[in-house]
């Protein structure tokens, strides 16, 4: 149906599986690193740390815009 011989189909499947496993491994590692950096679910204090981040962004934008003019 695909036009591949059985040996070619096995080789293609082998290469596909290697690529899939490598992609999955990179994705799992990336998810673990992001989880360490910023957990997806709030802790006991909730998402209170986001308020500090927003204030930091506001200060940075004010500093940037004050230097434009």
mmCIF file as gemmi writes it, N, C-alpha and C atoms, coordinates in Angstrom:
data_model
loop_
_atom_site.group_PDB
_atom_site.id
_atom_site.type_symbol
_atom_site.label_atom_id
_atom_site.label_alt_id
_atom_site.label_comp_id
_atom_site.label_asym_id
_atom_site.label_entity_id
_atom_site.label_seq_id
_atom_site.pdbx_PDB_ins_code
_atom_site.Cartn_x
_atom_site.Cartn_y
_atom_site.Cartn_z
_atom_site.occupancy
_atom_site.B_iso_or_equiv
_atom_site.pdbx_formal_charge
_atom_site.auth_seq_id
_atom_site.auth_asym_id
_atom_site.pdbx_PDB_model_num
ATOM 1 N N . UNK Axp A 1 ? 0.805 -1.186 0 1 0 ? 1 A 1
ATOM 2 C CA . UNK Axp A 1 ? 0 0 0 1 0 ? 1 A 1
ATOM 3 C C . UNK Axp A 1 ? 0.862 1.269 0 1 0 ? 1 A 1
ATOM 4 N N . UNK Axp A 2 ? 1.955 1.291 0.758 1 0 ? 2 A 1
ATOM 5 C CA . UNK Axp A 2 ? 2.803 2.478 0.824 1 0 ? 2 A 1
ATOM 6 C C . UNK Axp A 2 ? 3.871 2.473 -0.261 1 0 ? 2 A 1
ATOM 7 N N . UNK Axp A 3 ? 4.066 1.363 -0.886 1 0 ? 3 A 1
ATOM 8 C CA . UNK Axp A 3 ? 5.104 1.27 -1.901 1 0 ? 3 A 1
ATOM 9 C C . UNK Axp A 3 ? 6.458 0.879 -1.333 1 0 ? 3 A 1
ATOM 10 N N . UNK Axp A 4 ? 6.539 0.658 -0.041 1 0 ? 4 A 1
ATOM 11 C CA . UNK Axp A 4 ? 7.791 0.252 0.585 1 0 ? 4 A 1
ATOM 12 C C . UNK Axp A 4 ? 7.845 -1.265 0.695 1 0 ? 4 A 1
ATOM 13 N N . UNK Axp A 5 ? 9.045 -1.782 0.554 1 0 ? 5 A 1
ATOM 14 C CA . UNK Axp A 5 ? 9.227 -3.213 0.793 1 0 ? 5 A 1
ATOM 15 C C . UNK Axp A 5 ? 9.171 -3.444 2.302 1 0 ? 5 A 1
ATOM 16 N N . UNK Axp A 6 ? 8.983 -4.685 2.738 1 0 ? 6 A 1
ATOM 17 C CA . UNK Axp A 6 ? 8.956 -4.95 4.187 1 0 ? 6 A 1
ATOM 18 C C . UNK Axp A 6 ? 10.231 -4.481 4.901 1 0 ? 6 A 1
ATOM 19 N N . UNK Axp A 7 ? 11.385 -4.676 4.262 1 0 ? 7 A 1
ATOM 20 C CA . UNK Axp A 7 ? 12.642 -4.222 4.892 1 0 ? 7 A 1
ATOM 21 C C . UNK Axp A 7 ? 12.696 -2.693 4.984 1 0 ? 7 A 1
ATOM 22 N N . UNK Axp A 8 ? 12.242 -2.012 3.938 1 0 ? 8 A 1
ATOM 23 C CA . UNK Axp A 8 ? 12.223 -0.548 3.957 1 0 ? 8 A 1
ATOM 24 C C . UNK Axp A 8 ? 11.244 -0.035 5.008 1 0 ? 8 A 1
ATOM 25 N N . UNK Axp A 9 ? 10.106 -0.692 5.126 1 0 ? 9 A 1
ATOM 26 C CA . UNK Axp A 9 ? 9.113 -0.292 6.118 1 0 ? 9 A 1
ATOM 27 C C . UNK Axp A 9 ? 9.662 -0.463 7.536 1 0 ? 9 A 1
ATOM 28 N N . UNK Axp A 10 ? 10.401 -1.546 7.784 1 0 ? 10 A 1
ATOM 29 C CA . UNK Axp A 10 ? 11.006 -1.761 9.102 1 0 ? 10 A 1
ATOM 30 C C . UNK Axp A 10 ? 12.051 -0.686 9.393 1 0 ? 10 A 1
ATOM 31 N N . UNK Axp A 11 ? 12.865 -0.348 8.396 1 0 ? 11 A 1
ATOM 32 C CA . UNK Axp A 11 ? 13.888 0.683 8.583 1 0 ? 11 A 1
ATOM 33 C C . UNK Axp A 11 ? 13.239 2.043 8.861 1 0 ? 11 A 1
ATOM 34 N N . UNK Axp A 12 ? 12.194 2.372 8.111 1 0 ? 12 A 1
ATOM 35 C CA . UNK Axp A 12 ? 11.484 3.627 8.337 1 0 ? 12 A 1
ATOM 36 C C . UNK Axp A 12 ? 10.886 3.658 9.741 1 0 ? 12 A 1
ATOM 37 N N . UNK Axp A 13 ? 10.274 2.566 10.143 1 0 ? 13 A 1
ATOM 38 C CA . UNK Axp A 13 ? 9.674 2.5 11.482 1 0 ? 13 A 1
ATOM 39 C C . UNK Axp A 13 ? 10.728 2.663 12.558 1 0 ? 13 A 1
ATOM 40 N N . UNK Axp A 14 ? 11.887 2.038 12.369 1 0 ? 14 A 1
ATOM 41 C CA . UNK Axp A 14 ? 12.967 2.148 13.344 1 0 ? 14 A 1
ATOM 42 C C . UNK Axp A 14 ? 13.426 3.601 13.473 1 0 ? 14 A 1
ATOM 43 N N . UNK Axp A 15 ? 13.635 4.282 12.349 1 0 ? 15 A 1
ATOM 44 C CA . UNK Axp A 15 ? 14.069 5.675 12.379 1 0 ? 15 A 1
ATOM 45 C C . UNK Axp A 15 ? 12.986 6.575 12.993 1 0 ? 15 A 1
ATOM 46 N N . UNK Axp A 16 ? 11.742 6.299 12.646 1 0 ? 16 A 1
ATOM 47 C CA . UNK Axp A 16 ? 10.629 7.077 13.198 1 0 ? 16 A 1
ATOM 48 C C . UNK Axp A 16 ? 10.585 6.928 14.712 1 0 ? 16 A 1
ATOM 49 N N . UNK Axp A 17 ? 10.725 5.72 15.224 1 0 ? 17 A 1
ATOM 50 C CA . UNK Axp A 17 ? 10.666 5.484 16.661 1 0 ? 17 A 1
ATOM 51 C C . UNK Axp A 17 ? 11.835 6.153 17.388 1 0 ? 17 A 1
ATOM 52 N N . UNK Axp A 18 ? 13.016 6.138 16.798 1 0 ? 18 A 1
ATOM 53 C CA . UNK Axp A 18 ? 14.165 6.816 17.412 1 0 ? 18 A 1
ATOM 54 C C . UNK Axp A 18 ? 13.878 8.311 17.524 1 0 ? 18 A 1
ATOM 55 N N . UNK Axp A 19 ? 13.381 8.909 16.452 1 0 ? 19 A 1
ATOM 56 C CA . UNK Axp A 19 ? 13.049 10.332 16.484 1 0 ? 19 A 1
ATOM 57 C C . UNK Axp A 19 ? 11.954 10.651 17.489 1 0 ? 19 A 1
ATOM 58 N N . UNK Axp A 20 ? 10.939 9.801 17.551 1 0 ? 20 A 1
ATOM 59 C CA . UNK Axp A 20 ? 9.84 9.999 18.49 1 0 ? 20 A 1
ATOM 60 C C . UNK Axp A 20 ? 10.333 9.913 19.928 1 0 ? 20 A 1
ATOM 61 N N . UNK Axp A 21 ? 11.174 8.957 20.23 1 0 ? 21 A 1
ATOM 62 C CA . UNK Axp A 21 ? 11.699 8.791 21.588 1 0 ? 21 A 1
ATOM 63 C C . UNK Axp A 21 ? 12.574 9.979 21.974 1 0 ? 21 A 1
ATOM 64 N N . UNK Axp A 22 ? 13.414 10.456 21.049 1 0 ? 22 A 1
ATOM 65 C CA . UNK Axp A 22 ? 14.251 11.619 21.34 1 0 ? 22 A 1
ATOM 66 C C . UNK Axp A 22 ? 13.388 12.867 21.572 1 0 ? 22 A 1
ATOM 67 N N . UNK Axp A 23 ? 12.389 13.075 20.733 1 0 ? 23 A 1
ATOM 68 C CA . UNK Axp A 23 ? 11.495 14.217 20.9 1 0 ? 23 A 1
ATOM 69 C C . UNK Axp A 23 ? 10.779 14.151 22.246 1 0 ? 23 A 1
ATOM 70 N N . UNK Axp A 24 ? 10.287 12.981 22.608 1 0 ? 24 A 1
ATOM 71 C CA . UNK Axp A 24 ? 9.587 12.815 23.878 1 0 ? 24 A 1
ATOM 72 C C . UNK Axp A 24 ? 10.52 13.072 25.058 1 0 ? 24 A 1
ATOM 73 N N . UNK Axp A 25 ? 11.763 12.599 24.97 1 0 ? 25 A 1
ATOM 74 C CA . UNK Axp A 25 ? 12.729 12.813 26.046 1 0 ? 25 A 1
ATOM 75 C C . UNK Axp A 25 ? 13.021 14.303 26.224 1 0 ? 25 A 1
ATOM 76 N N . UNK Axp A 26 ? 13.202 15.017 25.13 1 0 ? 26 A 1
ATOM 77 C CA . UNK Axp A 26 ? 13.455 16.462 25.215 1 0 ? 26 A 1
ATOM 78 C C . UNK Axp A 26 ? 12.244 17.174 25.812 1 0 ? 26 A 1
ATOM 79 N N . UNK Axp A 27 ? 11.042 16.779 25.405 1 0 ? 27 A 1
ATOM 80 C CA . UNK Axp A 27 ? 9.824 17.405 25.933 1 0 ? 27 A 1
ATOM 81 C C . UNK Axp A 27 ? 9.68 17.143 27.432 1 0 ? 27 A 1
ATOM 82 N N . UNK Axp A 28 ? 9.965 15.941 27.879 1 0 ? 28 A 1
ATOM 83 C CA . UNK Axp A 28 ? 9.859 15.618 29.31 1 0 ? 28 A 1
ATOM 84 C C . UNK Axp A 28 ? 10.871 16.437 30.108 1 0 ? 28 A 1
ATOM 85 N N . UNK Axp A 29 ? 12.092 16.532 29.611 1 0 ? 29 A 1
ATOM 86 C CA . UNK Axp A 29 ? 13.125 17.322 30.304 1 0 ? 29 A 1
ATOM 87 C C . UNK Axp A 29 ? 12.72 18.787 30.354 1 0 ? 29 A 1
ATOM 88 N N . UNK Axp A 30 ? 12.189 19.313 29.252 1 0 ? 30 A 1
ATOM 89 C CA . UNK Axp A 30 ? 11.753 20.713 29.23 1 0 ? 30 A 1
ATOM 90 C C . UNK Axp A 30 ? 10.623 20.944 30.231 1 0 ? 30 A 1
ATOM 91 N N . UNK Axp A 31 ? 9.679 20.028 30.316 1 0 ? 31 A 1
ATOM 92 C CA . UNK Axp A 31 ? 8.582 20.179 31.266 1 0 ? 31 A 1
ATOM 93 C C . UNK Axp A 31 ? 9.09 20.139 32.709 1 0 ? 31 A 1
ATOM 94 N N . UNK Axp A 32 ? 10.031 19.281 32.994 1 0 ? 32 A 1
ATOM 95 C CA . UNK Axp A 32 ? 10.602 19.205 34.346 1 0 ? 32 A 1
ATOM 96 C C . UNK Axp A 32 ? 11.311 20.51 34.694 1 0 ? 32 A 1
ATOM 97 N N . UNK Axp A 33 ? 12.083 21.047 33.751 1 0 ? 33 A 1
ATOM 98 C CA . UNK Axp A 33 ? 12.796 22.298 34.014 1 0 ? 33 A 1
ATOM 99 C C . UNK Axp A 33 ? 11.83 23.469 34.225 1 0 ? 33 A 1
ATOM 100 N N . UNK Axp A 34 ? 10.777 23.532 33.445 1 0 ? 34 A 1
ATOM 101 C CA . UNK Axp A 34 ? 9.792 24.594 33.618 1 0 ? 34 A 1
ATOM 102 C C . UNK Axp A 34 ? 9.073 24.43 34.952 1 0 ? 34 A 1
ATOM 103 N N . UNK Axp A 35 ? 8.77 23.199 35.324 1 0 ? 35 A 1
ATOM 104 C CA . UNK Axp A 35 ? 8.115 22.947 36.614 1 0 ? 35 A 1
ATOM 105 C C . UNK Axp A 35 ? 9.009 23.443 37.758 1 0 ? 35 A 1
ATOM 106 N N . UNK Axp A 36 ? 10.325 23.223 37.654 1 0 ? 36 A 1
ATOM 107 C CA . UNK Axp A 36 ? 11.251 23.683 38.684 1 0 ? 36 A 1
ATOM 108 C C . UNK Axp A 36 ? 11.291 25.206 38.74 1 0 ? 36 A 1
ATOM 109 N N . UNK Axp A 37 ? 11.212 25.836 37.565 1 0 ? 37 A 1
ATOM 110 C CA . UNK Axp A 37 ? 11.293 27.291 37.487 1 0 ? 37 A 1
ATOM 111 C C . UNK Axp A 37 ? 10.026 27.944 38.013 1 0 ? 37 A 1
ATOM 112 N N . UNK Axp A 38 ? 8.873 27.443 37.552 1 0 ? 38 A 1
ATOM 113 C CA . UNK Axp A 38 ? 7.597 28.034 37.939 1 0 ? 38 A 1
ATOM 114 C C . UNK Axp A 38 ? 6.528 26.946 37.964 1 0 ? 38 A 1
ATOM 115 N N . UNK Axp A 39 ? 6.181 26.454 39.161 1 0 ? 39 A 1
ATOM 116 C CA . UNK Axp A 39 ? 5.185 25.375 39.253 1 0 ? 39 A 1
ATOM 117 C C . UNK Axp A 39 ? 3.852 25.765 38.613 1 0 ? 39 A 1
ATOM 118 N N . UNK Axp A 40 ? 3.173 24.766 38.077 1 0 ? 40 A 1
ATOM 119 C CA . UNK Axp A 40 ? 1.92 24.998 37.373 1 0 ? 40 A 1
ATOM 120 C C . UNK Axp A 40 ? 0.748 25.201 38.321 1 0 ? 40 A 1
ATOM 121 N N . UNK Axp A 41 ? 0.855 24.683 39.528 1 0 ? 41 A 1
ATOM 122 C CA . UNK Axp A 41 ? -0.227 24.789 40.494 1 0 ? 41 A 1
ATOM 123 C C . UNK Axp A 41 ? 0.238 25.661 41.652 1 0 ? 41 A 1
ATOM 124 N N . UNK Axp A 42 ? -0.641 26.483 42.215 1 0 ? 42 A 1
ATOM 125 C CA . UNK Axp A 42 ? -0.215 27.383 43.288 1 0 ? 42 A 1
ATOM 126 C C . UNK Axp A 42 ? 0.136 26.623 44.558 1 0 ? 42 A 1
ATOM 127 N N . UNK Axp A 43 ? 1.047 27.192 45.308 1 0 ? 43 A 1
ATOM 128 C CA . UNK Axp A 43 ? 1.406 26.629 46.6 1 0 ? 43 A 1
ATOM 129 C C . UNK Axp A 43 ? 0.471 27.158 47.674 1 0 ? 43 A 1
ATOM 130 N N . UNK Axp A 44 ? 0.883 27.064 48.925 1 0 ? 44 A 1
ATOM 131 C CA . UNK Axp A 44 ? 0.032 27.508 50.023 1 0 ? 44 A 1
ATOM 132 C C . UNK Axp A 44 ? -0.289 29.007 49.968 1 0 ? 44 A 1
ATOM 133 N N . UNK Axp A 45 ? 0.616 29.797 49.388 1 0 ? 45 A 1
ATOM 134 C CA . UNK Axp A 45 ? 0.395 31.242 49.293 1 0 ? 45 A 1
ATOM 135 C C . UNK Axp A 45 ? -0.319 31.622 48.004 1 0 ? 45 A 1
ATOM 136 N N . UNK Axp A 46 ? -0.7 30.659 47.204 1 0 ? 46 A 1
ATOM 137 C CA . UNK Axp A 46 ? -1.364 30.944 45.933 1 0 ? 46 A 1
ATOM 138 C C . UNK Axp A 46 ? -0.38 31.48 44.916 1 0 ? 46 A 1
ATOM 139 N N . UNK Axp A 47 ? -0.885 32.296 44.034 1 0 ? 47 A 1
ATOM 140 C CA . UNK Axp A 47 ? -0.046 32.883 42.998 1 0 ? 47 A 1
ATOM 141 C C . UNK Axp A 47 ? 0.406 34.285 43.396 1 0 ? 47 A 1
ATOM 142 N N . UNK Axp A 48 ? 0.717 34.476 44.659 1 0 ? 48 A 1
ATOM 143 C CA . UNK Axp A 48 ? 1.102 35.791 45.161 1 0 ? 48 A 1
ATOM 144 C C . UNK Axp A 48 ? 2.367 36.299 44.489 1 0 ? 48 A 1
ATOM 145 N N . UNK Axp A 49 ? 3.255 35.406 44.105 1 0 ? 49 A 1
ATOM 146 C CA . UNK Axp A 49 ? 4.512 35.833 43.487 1 0 ? 49 A 1
ATOM 147 C C . UNK Axp A 49 ? 4.283 36.543 42.156 1 0 ? 49 A 1
ATOM 148 N N . UNK Axp A 50 ? 3.127 36.341 41.516 1 0 ? 50 A 1
ATOM 149 C CA . UNK Axp A 50 ? 2.855 37.001 40.247 1 0 ? 50 A 1
ATOM 150 C C . UNK Axp A 50 ? 2.694 38.504 40.43 1 0 ? 50 A 1
ATOM 151 N N . UNK Axp A 51 ? 2.198 38.927 41.583 1 0 ? 51 A 1
ATOM 152 C CA . UNK Axp A 51 ? 2.069 40.354 41.85 1 0 ? 51 A 1
ATOM 153 C C . UNK Axp A 51 ? 3.423 41.042 41.816 1 0 ? 51 A 1
ATOM 154 N N . UNK Axp A 52 ? 4.454 40.427 42.387 1 0 ? 52 A 1
ATOM 155 C CA . UNK Axp A 52 ? 5.797 40.988 42.363 1 0 ? 52 A 1
ATOM 156 C C . UNK Axp A 52 ? 6.327 41.061 40.939 1 0 ? 52 A 1
ATOM 157 N N . UNK Axp A 53 ? 6.034 40.068 40.137 1 0 ? 53 A 1
ATOM 158 C CA . UNK Axp A 53 ? 6.502 40.059 38.758 1 0 ? 53 A 1
ATOM 159 C C . UNK Axp A 53 ? 5.843 41.178 37.964 1 0 ? 53 A 1
ATOM 160 N N . UNK Axp A 54 ? 4.562 41.404 38.176 1 0 ? 54 A 1
ATOM 161 C CA . UNK Axp A 54 ? 3.852 42.463 37.468 1 0 ? 54 A 1
ATOM 162 C C . UNK Axp A 54 ? 4.414 43.821 37.868 1 0 ? 54 A 1
ATOM 163 N N . UNK Axp A 55 ? 4.675 44.024 39.155 1 0 ? 55 A 1
ATOM 164 C CA . UNK Axp A 55 ? 5.261 45.287 39.606 1 0 ? 55 A 1
ATOM 165 C C . UNK Axp A 55 ? 6.639 45.496 38.993 1 0 ? 55 A 1
ATOM 166 N N . UNK Axp A 56 ? 7.426 44.447 38.911 1 0 ? 56 A 1
ATOM 167 C CA . UNK Axp A 56 ? 8.745 44.547 38.285 1 0 ? 56 A 1
ATOM 168 C C . UNK Axp A 56 ? 8.659 44.933 36.819 1 0 ? 56 A 1
ATOM 169 N N . UNK Axp A 57 ? 7.675 44.393 36.127 1 0 ? 57 A 1
ATOM 170 C CA . UNK Axp A 57 ? 7.478 44.73 34.717 1 0 ? 57 A 1
ATOM 171 C C . UNK Axp A 57 ? 7.072 46.193 34.577 1 0 ? 57 A 1
ATOM 172 N N . UNK Axp A 58 ? 6.185 46.664 35.463 1 0 ? 58 A 1
ATOM 173 C CA . UNK Axp A 58 ? 5.759 48.066 35.423 1 0 ? 58 A 1
ATOM 174 C C . UNK Axp A 58 ? 6.943 49.005 35.633 1 0 ? 58 A 1
ATOM 175 N N . UNK Axp A 59 ? 7.784 48.706 36.607 1 0 ? 59 A 1
ATOM 176 C CA . UNK Axp A 59 ? 8.955 49.543 36.879 1 0 ? 59 A 1
ATOM 177 C C . UNK Axp A 59 ? 9.899 49.533 35.681 1 0 ? 59 A 1
ATOM 178 N N . UNK Axp A 60 ? 10.111 48.388 35.095 1 0 ? 60 A 1
ATOM 179 C CA . UNK Axp A 60 ? 10.995 48.295 33.933 1 0 ? 60 A 1
ATOM 180 C C . UNK Axp A 60 ? 10.447 49.093 32.756 1 0 ? 60 A 1
ATOM 181 N N . UNK Axp A 61 ? 9.13 49.013 32.521 1 0 ? 61 A 1
ATOM 182 C CA . UNK Axp A 61 ? 8.528 49.785 31.434 1 0 ? 61 A 1
ATOM 183 C C . UNK Axp A 61 ? 8.607 51.279 31.69 1 0 ? 61 A 1
ATOM 184 N N . UNK Axp A 62 ? 8.394 51.712 32.918 1 0 ? 62 A 1
ATOM 185 C CA . UNK Axp A 62 ? 8.518 53.133 33.24 1 0 ? 62 A 1
ATOM 186 C C . UNK Axp A 62 ? 9.946 53.616 33.013 1 0 ? 62 A 1
ATOM 187 N N . UNK Axp A 63 ? 10.903 52.818 33.425 1 0 ? 63 A 1
ATOM 188 C CA . UNK Axp A 63 ? 12.31 53.186 33.235 1 0 ? 63 A 1
ATOM 189 C C . UNK Axp A 63 ? 12.631 53.26 31.735 1 0 ? 63 A 1
ATOM 190 N N . UNK Axp A 64 ? 12.152 52.296 30.98 1 0 ? 64 A 1
ATOM 191 C CA . UNK Axp A 64 ? 12.412 52.267 29.536 1 0 ? 64 A 1
ATOM 192 C C . UNK Axp A 64 ? 11.782 53.457 28.839 1 0 ? 64 A 1
ATOM 193 N N . UNK Axp A 65 ? 10.52 53.762 29.163 1 0 ? 65 A 1
ATOM 194 C CA . UNK Axp A 65 ? 9.845 54.873 28.495 1 0 ? 65 A 1
ATOM 195 C C . UNK Axp A 65 ? 10.406 56.223 28.926 1 0 ? 65 A 1
ATOM 196 N N . UNK Axp A 66 ? 10.901 56.333 30.149 1 0 ? 66 A 1
ATOM 197 C CA . UNK Axp A 66 ? 11.494 57.608 30.588 1 0 ? 66 A 1
ATOM 198 C C . UNK Axp A 66 ? 12.792 57.896 29.848 1 0 ? 66 A 1
ATOM 199 N N . UNK Axp A 67 ? 13.471 56.852 29.38 1 0 ? 67 A 1
ATOM 200 C CA . UNK Axp A 67 ? 14.723 57.048 28.646 1 0 ? 67 A 1
ATOM 201 C C . UNK Axp A 67 ? 14.503 57.291 27.165 1 0 ? 67 A 1
ATOM 202 N N . UNK Axp A 68 ? 13.259 57.151 26.687 1 0 ? 68 A 1
ATOM 203 C CA . UNK Axp A 68 ? 12.982 57.392 25.264 1 0 ? 68 A 1
ATOM 204 C C . UNK Axp A 68 ? 12.968 58.872 24.922 1 0 ? 68 A 1
ATOM 205 N N . UNK Axp A 69 ? 12.473 59.669 25.826 1 0 ? 69 A 1
ATOM 206 C CA . UNK Axp A 69 ? 12.274 61.079 25.479 1 0 ? 69 A 1
ATOM 207 C C . UNK Axp A 69 ? 13.194 61.955 26.15 1 0 ? 69 A 1
